[in-house]
């Protein structure tokens, strides 16, 4: 039983989170290994233990109320956050049994780049916590079955893995200049997945299957009552991966969620491959978009995940930021620089994560084609900042250096995740070192110094939670080595949590 004092914020903060994470991870490793050896009955029994686990329930509540980026989006109940007392009440609710009833979903229209809108269906915080708990039980079981060339919405895998696979298949050594690719587009993938195809493929006890069935029915489109998984649910990307798993075996390919590239050698029949893909999708209630699915010569170039890929006339492979992706970044910068409500200091603070994030995303491709454009963006920002009366050119230069932090790039040097490895295989050394390599500069230096371990909780950094650079004295202008340490996002939050909260 979880006990807490009248000071609920301190009670929440002082819970043994390190122990909880170890308890959950131990169960997840056992589920993963059981599926690997074909013992499905044991895996289902362990999944039931996850649903009953106090550690898993509290971690799920923490994930949806503290750590998830979309945590402040309200469901139909209008709640954007839970007070600490309400978190303990939710824990009791999750402990009442397996017969979970899903509430309706709040529909949020999201504009798409083609001018249309997609509907994000947002569950309540309570339903998100239940979905997160169920995901803890489902994910290790299905990670043991997922294809090695599937990278989207999987712990420990990222878009750069997919980028590297494309480079390996199209480089000169692989005779990429002779190949073609099929740019595969699934029509309204999340809206058309058959509910039956998901439930039939779930490795889970009946209680979880029933809950997932209700979850799917909570977000149905009246026009297609037997299809669709609501975009916005925590478990939805995992369900989509479960439905699409195996499509990679049809032909050499790489998949990121519902986006897919298929590699064709000169002798391959594109029509036959597409016919097999269509048959695969039909069994799952989906179909190809004939308008968007196309066969492209690698020498003509194609776009995927924000990059443009092309094999040049000299047979050399190149990946660069796509024009559309670059334009989107420029628009964000322009909106901030031209905003008269912000001073130069605030603008620099808002620009820094955008520029750094964009450069980090593209750090493994050729950035030479955007170097001049970035220089002009920087110059224009400098001129705007210089118009602020109380700043001289040296102060402006310092702000510009903060806003446009340099990030080096090393084309095609990303190291792919090994085959079918998963964070649930228990190889902590491999995954902690790999997670640390995603950071650079000061962060990378301290991660190595700390042996890829959190300076606060002492646990290894594993995929699934962000790592933060913490200034011990609270002064973000103090960059002395003794004042810096790398810690988990959750550990960072607890350090800054006000003791006056209740």
C-alpha positions as CSV (number, residue, x, y, z in Angstrom):
1,X,0.0,0.0,0.0
2,X,1.3,3.5,-0.9
3,X,1.1,5.9,2.1
4,X,1.5,9.6,1.9
5,X,1.5,12.6,4.3
6,X,-0.6,15.7,4.2
7,X,2.2,17.4,2.2
8,X,1.4,15.5,-1.0
9,X,4.1,17.1,-3.1
10,X,6.8,15.9,-0.7
11,X,5.1,12.5,-0.5
12,X,5.1,12.2,-4.3
13,X,8.7,13.4,-4.6
14,X,10.0,11.1,-1.9
15,X,8.5,7.9,-3.4
16,X,11.2,5.3,-4.2
17,X,11.2,6.0,-7.9
18,X,14.5,4.3,-8.5
19,X,13.1,1.1,-6.9
20,X,9.9,1.4,-9.0
21,X,11.9,1.6,-12.2
22,X,14.0,-1.4,-11.3
23,X,10.8,-3.4,-10.4
24,X,9.1,-2.6,-13.7
25,X,12.2,-3.1,-15.9
26,X,12.8,-6.5,-14.2
27,X,9.2,-7.6,-15.3
28,X,9.6,-6.2,-18.8
29,X,12.9,-8.0,-19.3
30,X,11.2,-11.3,-18.3
31,X,8.3,-10.7,-20.7
32,X,10.7,-10.0,-23.5
33,X,12.8,-13.1,-22.9
34,X,9.6,-15.3,-22.5
35,X,8.4,-14.2,-26.0
36,X,11.9,-14.8,-27.4
37,X,11.9,-18.4,-26.3
38,X,8.2,-18.9,-27.4
39,X,6.7,-19.1,-23.9
40,X,3.6,-17.0,-24.6
41,X,1.7,-18.3,-21.5
42,X,4.5,-17.1,-19.2
43,X,4.6,-13.8,-21.0
44,X,0.9,-13.2,-20.4
45,X,1.2,-14.2,-16.8
46,X,4.0,-11.6,-16.4
47,X,1.8,-9.0,-18.2
48,X,-0.9,-9.5,-15.5
49,X,1.8,-8.8,-12.9
50,X,2.6,-5.5,-14.6
51,X,-1.1,-4.5,-14.5
52,X,-1.1,-5.2,-10.7
53,X,2.2,-3.7,-10.0
54,X,2.2,-0.5,-7.8
55,X,5.5,0.5,-9.4
56,X,4.1,0.3,-12.9
57,X,0.9,2.3,-12.0
58,X,2.8,5.1,-10.3
59,X,5.4,5.3,-13.1
60,X,2.5,5.5,-15.6
61,X,0.9,8.3,-13.7
62,X,4.2,10.2,-13.5
63,X,4.8,9.7,-17.2
64,X,1.5,11.2,-18.3
65,X,1.4,14.0,-15.7
66,X,5.1,15.0,-15.6
67,X,7.2,13.8,-18.5
68,X,5.2,13.5,-21.7
69,X,5.5,16.5,-24.0
70,X,1.7,16.7,-24.7
71,X,0.8,16.3,-21.0
72,X,-0.9,19.7,-20.8
73,X,-3.5,18.9,-23.5
74,X,-6.9,18.4,-21.9
75,X,-9.3,15.6,-22.7
76,X,-13.1,15.9,-22.7
77,X,-13.1,16.5,-18.9
78,X,-11.1,19.7,-19.5
79,X,-8.3,18.7,-17.1
80,X,-4.8,19.8,-18.2
81,X,-3.0,18.6,-15.1
82,X,-3.5,16.7,-11.8
83,X,-2.6,18.0,-8.4
84,X,-0.4,15.6,-6.3
85,X,-3.5,14.6,-4.2
86,X,-5.3,13.7,-7.5
87,X,-2.4,11.6,-8.6
88,X,-2.7,9.4,-5.5
89,X,-6.4,9.1,-6.1
90,X,-5.7,8.0,-9.7
91,X,-3.4,5.4,-8.3
92,X,-6.3,4.0,-6.3
93,X,-8.5,4.1,-9.4
94,X,-6.0,2.1,-11.4
95,X,-5.8,-0.4,-8.6
96,X,-9.5,-1.1,-8.5
97,X,-9.4,-3.9,-11.1
98,X,-9.0,-4.8,-14.8
99,X,-12.4,-3.7,-16.0
100,X,-11.3,-0.3,-17.2
101,X,-14.0,1.9,-18.9
102,X,-12.7,4.4,-21.4
103,X,-14.2,7.9,-21.6
104,X,-14.8,9.7,-24.8
105,X,-12.1,11.5,-26.7
106,X,-11.7,15.3,-27.3
107,X,-11.2,16.1,-31.0
108,X,-8.5,18.6,-31.8
109,X,-8.0,19.6,-35.5
110,X,-4.4,19.8,-36.5
111,X,-3.5,21.6,-39.8
112,X,-1.5,19.5,-42.3
113,X,1.1,20.8,-44.8
114,X,-1.3,20.1,-47.7
115,X,-3.9,22.5,-46.3
116,X,-6.1,19.8,-44.9
117,X,-6.6,18.9,-41.3
118,X,-6.2,15.7,-39.3
119,X,-8.1,15.1,-36.1
120,X,-6.1,14.5,-33.0
121,X,-8.3,12.5,-30.5
122,X,-7.1,13.2,-27.0
123,X,-8.0,10.9,-24.1
124,X,-8.5,12.1,-20.5
125,X,-5.5,12.0,-18.2
126,X,-7.0,9.0,-16.4
127,X,-7.3,7.1,-19.7
128,X,-3.8,8.1,-20.7
129,X,-2.4,6.7,-17.5
130,X,-4.3,3.4,-18.1
131,X,-2.9,3.3,-21.7
132,X,0.6,4.0,-20.4
133,X,0.3,1.1,-17.9
134,X,-1.0,-1.2,-20.6
135,X,1.9,-0.1,-22.9
136,X,4.4,-1.1,-20.2
137,X,3.0,-4.7,-20.5
138,X,2.5,-4.8,-24.3
139,X,5.7,-3.2,-25.5
140,X,8.3,-5.7,-24.3
141,X,6.3,-8.6,-25.7
142,X,6.0,-7.1,-29.2
143,X,9.5,-5.7,-29.2
144,X,10.6,-9.3,-29.2
145,X,8.7,-9.8,-32.5
146,X,9.2,-6.5,-34.4
147,X,11.2,-6.5,-37.6
148,X,14.8,-5.1,-37.4
149,X,14.1,-2.5,-40.2
150,X,11.1,-0.9,-38.3
151,X,12.2,2.3,-36.5
152,X,9.2,4.5,-35.9
153,X,7.7,4.9,-32.4
154,X,10.1,2.3,-30.9
155,X,12.1,2.8,-27.7
156,X,15.8,3.1,-28.6
157,X,15.3,3.7,-32.3
158,X,15.0,7.0,-34.2
159,X,14.8,8.6,-37.7
160,X,18.5,8.6,-38.1
161,X,18.5,4.8,-38.0
162,X,16.2,4.8,-41.1
163,X,18.4,7.5,-42.7
164,X,21.4,5.2,-42.2
165,X,19.6,2.2,-43.7
166,X,18.9,4.2,-46.8
167,X,22.5,5.2,-47.1
168,X,23.7,1.6,-46.7
169,X,21.3,0.5,-49.5
170,X,22.1,3.3,-51.9
171,X,25.8,3.9,-51.5
172,X,28.1,3.3,-54.4
173,X,29.3,0.0,-52.9
174,X,25.7,-1.3,-53.0
175,X,25.3,0.0,-56.7
176,X,22.7,2.5,-55.5
177,X,22.9,4.4,-58.9
178,X,21.2,1.4,-60.5
179,X,18.3,1.2,-58.1
180,X,14.8,2.6,-57.8
181,X,12.7,3.1,-54.7
182,X,9.0,2.8,-54.1
183,X,7.8,5.8,-52.0
184,X,5.0,4.0,-50.1
185,X,2.0,6.0,-48.8
186,X,-0.8,4.3,-46.9
187,X,-4.1,6.1,-47.2
188,X,-5.2,7.4,-43.8
189,X,-3.3,4.6,-42.0
190,X,-4.4,5.4,-38.4
191,X,-8.0,5.9,-39.5
192,X,-8.3,2.6,-41.4
193,X,-6.6,0.0,-39.3
194,X,-9.0,-2.9,-38.7
195,X,-9.8,-3.3,-35.0
196,X,-10.0,-7.1,-35.5
197,X,-6.5,-7.2,-37.1
198,X,-5.1,-5.4,-34.0
199,X,-6.9,-7.5,-31.4
200,X,-6.0,-10.8,-33.2
201,X,-2.3,-9.8,-33.2
202,X,-2.1,-8.6,-29.6
203,X,0.1,-10.7,-27.3
204,X,-1.8,-10.1,-24.1
205,X,-4.2,-11.6,-21.6
206,X,-8.0,-11.1,-22.1
207,X,-8.2,-8.2,-19.7
208,X,-5.8,-6.1,-21.7
209,X,-7.5,-7.1,-25.0
210,X,-10.9,-6.0,-23.7
211,X,-9.4,-2.7,-22.5
212,X,-7.8,-2.1,-25.9
213,X,-11.0,-3.0,-27.7
214,X,-12.9,-0.4,-25.6
215,X,-10.1,2.1,-26.2
216,X,-10.5,1.6,-30.0
217,X,-14.2,1.9,-29.8
218,X,-14.0,5.2,-27.8
219,X,-12.5,6.9,-30.8
220,X,-14.4,5.4,-33.7
221,X,-15.4,7.2,-36.8
222,X,-19.2,6.6,-37.3
223,X,-18.4,6.1,-41.0
224,X,-16.0,3.3,-40.3
225,X,-17.0,1.8,-36.9
226,X,-14.7,-1.3,-37.2
227,X,-11.6,0.7,-38.2
228,X,-9.1,3.2,-36.8
229,X,-6.9,3.8,-33.8
230,X,-7.2,7.3,-32.4
231,X,-4.2,9.5,-33.0
232,X,-3.3,11.1,-29.7
233,X,-3.5,8.0,-27.5
234,X,-0.3,6.8,-25.8
235,X,-0.8,3.3,-27.0
236,X,-1.9,4.1,-30.6
237,X,1.6,4.2,-32.2
238,X,2.3,0.8,-30.7
239,X,-1.0,-0.6,-32.0
240,X,-0.2,0.7,-35.5
241,X,3.3,-1.0,-35.4
242,X,1.7,-4.2,-34.3
243,X,-0.7,-4.1,-37.2
244,X,2.0,-3.2,-39.8
245,X,4.7,-5.6,-38.5
246,X,5.8,-8.0,-41.1
247,X,5.3,-5.7,-44.1
248,X,9.1,-5.3,-44.2
249,X,9.5,-8.9,-45.1
250,X,7.8,-8.5,-48.5
251,X,10.9,-6.8,-50.0
252,X,14.1,-5.1,-48.8
253,X,12.8,-1.9,-47.2
254,X,12.9,0.5,-44.3
255,X,9.8,1.6,-42.3
256,X,9.2,4.4,-39.9
257,X,5.7,4.1,-38.5
258,X,3.4,4.3,-41.6
259,X,6.1,5.8,-43.9
260,X,8.1,3.3,-45.9
261,X,10.7,3.1,-48.6
262,X,11.2,-0.1,-50.6
263,X,14.5,-0.7,-52.5
264,X,14.3,-2.1,-56.0
265,X,17.2,-3.6,-58.0
266,X,17.1,-3.3,-61.8
267,X,15.5,-6.7,-62.2
268,X,12.8,-6.3,-59.6
269,X,9.2,-5.9,-60.7
270,X,7.7,-2.9,-58.9
271,X,4.1,-4.0,-59.8
272,X,4.5,-7.4,-58.2
273,X,6.0,-5.9,-55.0
274,X,3.1,-3.4,-54.8
275,X,0.6,-6.1,-55.4
276,X,2.0,-8.1,-52.4
277,X,2.0,-4.9,-50.3
278,X,-1.7,-4.2,-51.2
279,X,-2.7,-7.7,-50.3
280,X,-0.9,-7.3,-46.9
281,X,-2.7,-4.0,-46.2
282,X,-6.1,-5.3,-47.3
283,X,-6.0,-8.0,-44.6
284,X,-5.6,-5.2,-42.1
285,X,-8.3,-2.9,-43.5
286,X,-5.9,-0.5,-45.2
287,X,-5.0,0.4,-48.8
288,X,-2.3,2.2,-50.7
289,X,-2.7,5.8,-51.8
290,X,-2.4,5.5,-55.6
291,X,-1.8,9.2,-55.9
292,X,1.1,9.4,-53.5
293,X,2.7,6.0,-53.9
294,X,5.3,6.3,-56.7
295,X,8.4,4.6,-58.1
296,X,11.5,6.9,-58.3
297,X,15.0,6.5,-59.7
298,X,17.5,7.1,-57.0
299,X,19.4,9.4,-59.4
300,X,16.2,11.6,-59.5
301,X,16.1,11.9,-55.7
302,X,13.3,11.4,-53.2
303,X,12.2,12.8,-49.8
304,X,11.7,10.9,-46.6
305,X,11.5,12.0,-43.0
306,X,12.6,15.6,-43.7
307,X,15.6,14.7,-45.9
308,X,16.2,14.6,-49.6
309,X,18.1,11.5,-50.7
310,X,19.8,11.3,-54.1
311,X,22.5,9.3,-55.9
312,X,24.7,11.7,-57.9
313,X,26.0,11.2,-61.4
314,X,29.3,10.0,-59.9
315,X,27.4,7.3,-58.0
316,X,28.0,9.1,-54.7
317,X,25.1,9.0,-52.2
318,X,23.9,12.3,-50.7
319,X,21.3,13.2,-48.1
320,X,20.5,16.8,-47.4
321,X,17.7,18.6,-45.5
322,X,14.6,18.7,-47.7
323,X,13.5,22.2,-48.9
324,X,10.2,21.8,-47.2
325,X,11.9,21.0,-43.9
326,X,14.3,23.9,-44.2
327,X,11.4,26.2,-45.1
328,X,9.4,25.2,-42.0
329,X,12.4,26.0,-39.8
330,X,12.9,29.4,-41.4
331,X,9.3,30.2,-40.8
332,X,9.6,29.4,-37.1
333,X,12.7,31.6,-36.9
334,X,11.0,34.4,-38.8
335,X,8.0,34.4,-36.5
336,X,10.1,34.8,-33.4
337,X,12.5,37.4,-34.8
338,X,9.6,39.6,-36.1
339,X,7.6,39.3,-32.9
340,X,7.5,42.8,-31.4
341,X,6.3,41.4,-28.0
342,X,9.8,39.9,-27.3
343,X,13.0,41.6,-26.5
344,X,16.3,40.4,-28.0
345,X,17.2,38.3,-24.9
346,X,13.8,36.4,-25.0
347,X,14.1,35.9,-28.7
348,X,17.6,34.4,-28.3
349,X,16.2,32.0,-25.7
350,X,13.4,30.9,-27.9
351,X,15.5,30.6,-31.0
352,X,18.3,28.5,-29.4
353,X,16.3,25.2,-29.0
354,X,14.8,25.5,-32.5
355,X,18.1,26.1,-34.2
356,X,20.0,23.6,-32.1
357,X,17.3,21.0,-32.5
358,X,17.1,21.4,-36.3
359,X,20.9,21.2,-36.7
360,X,21.1,18.1,-34.4
361,X,18.4,16.4,-36.5
362,X,20.4,16.9,-39.6
363,X,23.9,16.4,-38.2
364,X,24.4,13.2,-40.2
365,X,23.7,14.6,-43.6
366,X,25.4,17.1,-45.9
367,X,24.7,20.6,-44.6
368,X,26.8,22.5,-47.1
369,X,23.8,23.4,-49.3
370,X,22.1,25.4,-46.5
371,X,25.2,27.0,-45.0
372,X,24.8,30.3,-46.9
373,X,21.1,30.5,-46.1
374,X,21.8,30.0,-42.4
375,X,24.4,32.7,-42.6
376,X,21.8,35.2,-44.0
377,X,19.2,34.2,-41.4
378,X,21.8,34.8,-38.7
379,X,22.8,38.2,-40.3
380,X,19.2,39.4,-40.4
381,X,18.6,38.3,-36.8
382,X,21.7,40.3,-35.9
383,X,20.3,43.4,-37.6
384,X,17.0,43.1,-35.8
385,X,18.6,42.6,-32.4
386,X,20.9,45.6,-33.0
387,X,17.8,47.9,-33.3
388,X,17.2,47.4,-29.6
389,X,18.5,50.7,-28.1
390,X,20.1,49.4,-24.9
391,X,22.3,46.8,-26.6
392,X,25.7,47.4,-28.2
393,X,27.0,45.2,-31.0
394,X,29.1,43.1,-28.6
395,X,26.1,42.2,-26.5
396,X,24.1,41.5,-29.7
397,X,26.9,39.2,-30.9
398,X,26.8,37.3,-27.6
399,X,23.0,36.8,-28.0
400,X,23.4,35.7,-31.6
401,X,26.0,33.1,-30.6
402,X,23.6,31.8,-28.0
403,X,20.6,31.7,-30.4
404,X,22.6,30.1,-33.3
405,X,24.8,27.6,-31.4
406,X,27.0,25.7,-33.8
407,X,26.5,22.0,-34.2
408,X,29.0,20.1,-36.3
409,X,27.9,17.5,-38.9
410,X,29.5,14.3,-40.0
411,X,27.8,13.0,-43.1
412,X,26.6,9.3,-43.0
413,X,28.6,8.7,-39.7
414,X,25.6,7.6,-37.7
415,X,25.9,4.1,-36.2
416,X,22.8,2.1,-36.5
417,X,21.1,0.1,-33.7
418,X,22.3,-3.5,-33.9
419,X,19.8,-5.8,-35.7
420,X,16.9,-6.8,-33.4
421,X,18.4,-5.4,-30.2
422,X,15.9,-3.9,-27.8
423,X,16.2,-1.9,-24.5
424,X,14.3,-4.8,-22.9
425,X,17.1,-7.3,-23.6
426,X,18.9,-6.1,-20.4
427,X,22.1,-5.0,-22.1
428,X,22.4,-1.8,-20.0
429,X,26.0,-1.0,-21.1
430,X,25.1,-1.0,-24.8
431,X,22.0,1.1,-24.4
432,X,23.3,3.6,-21.9
433,X,26.4,4.3,-24.1
434,X,24.2,4.5,-27.2
435,X,21.8,6.9,-25.6
436,X,24.7,9.1,-24.5
437,X,26.1,9.3,-28.1
438,X,22.9,11.2,-29.1
439,X,24.3,14.2,-27.2
440,X,27.2,16.4,-28.1
441,X,29.4,19.2,-26.7
442,X,29.2,19.8,-23.0
443,X,26.5,17.2,-22.4
444,X,28.5,14.5,-24.2
445,X,31.6,15.4,-22.1
446,X,29.7,15.1,-18.8
447,X,27.9,11.9,-19.9
448,X,31.3,10.2,-20.5
449,X,32.7,11.6,-17.2
450,X,29.7,10.2,-15.3
451,X,30.0,6.8,-17.0
452,X,26.5,7.3,-18.7
453,X,24.9,7.4,-15.2
454,X,22.5,9.9,-13.7
455,X,24.3,12.0,-11.1
456,X,21.2,12.0,-8.8
457,X,19.6,8.6,-8.9
458,X,22.7,6.6,-10.0
459,X,20.8,4.7,-12.7
460,X,22.1,4.2,-16.2
461,X,20.7,6.5,-18.9
462,X,18.4,4.3,-21.1
463,X,16.1,5.1,-24.0
464,X,12.7,6.5,-22.9
465,X,13.5,9.5,-20.8
466,X,15.2,12.8,-21.7
467,X,18.6,13.7,-20.2
468,X,19.0,17.2,-18.8
469,X,22.1,19.3,-18.1
470,X,21.6,20.6,-14.5
471,X,23.2,23.8,-13.1
472,X,23.7,23.0,-9.4
473,X,23.5,26.6,-8.2
474,X,20.5,27.4,-10.3
475,X,22.5,30.0,-12.3
476,X,22.2,29.1,-16.0
477,X,25.0,31.6,-16.7
478,X,27.5,29.6,-14.6
479,X,29.1,27.0,-16.9
480,X,32.0,26.1,-14.6
481,X,32.5,22.3,-14.7
482,X,31.9,21.9,-11.0
483,X,28.5,23.4,-11.4
484,X,27.3,21.0,-14.1
485,X,25.9,17.5,-14.1
486,X,23.8,15.3,-16.3
487,X,20.6,13.9,-14.8
488,X,17.2,12.4,-15.8
489,X,14.4,14.7,-16.7
490,X,12.3,13.4,-13.8
491,X,15.3,13.9,-11.4
492,X,15.6,17.4,-12.7
493,X,11.9,18.1,-12.0
494,X,12.1,16.9,-8.4
495,X,15.1,19.2,-7.8
496,X,13.1,22.2,-8.9
497,X,9.8,21.1,-7.4
498,X,8.5,23.7,-4.9
499,X,8.0,22.4,-1.4
500,X,5.1,24.7,-1.0
501,X,3.0,22.8,-3.6
502,X,0.2,20.7,-2.3
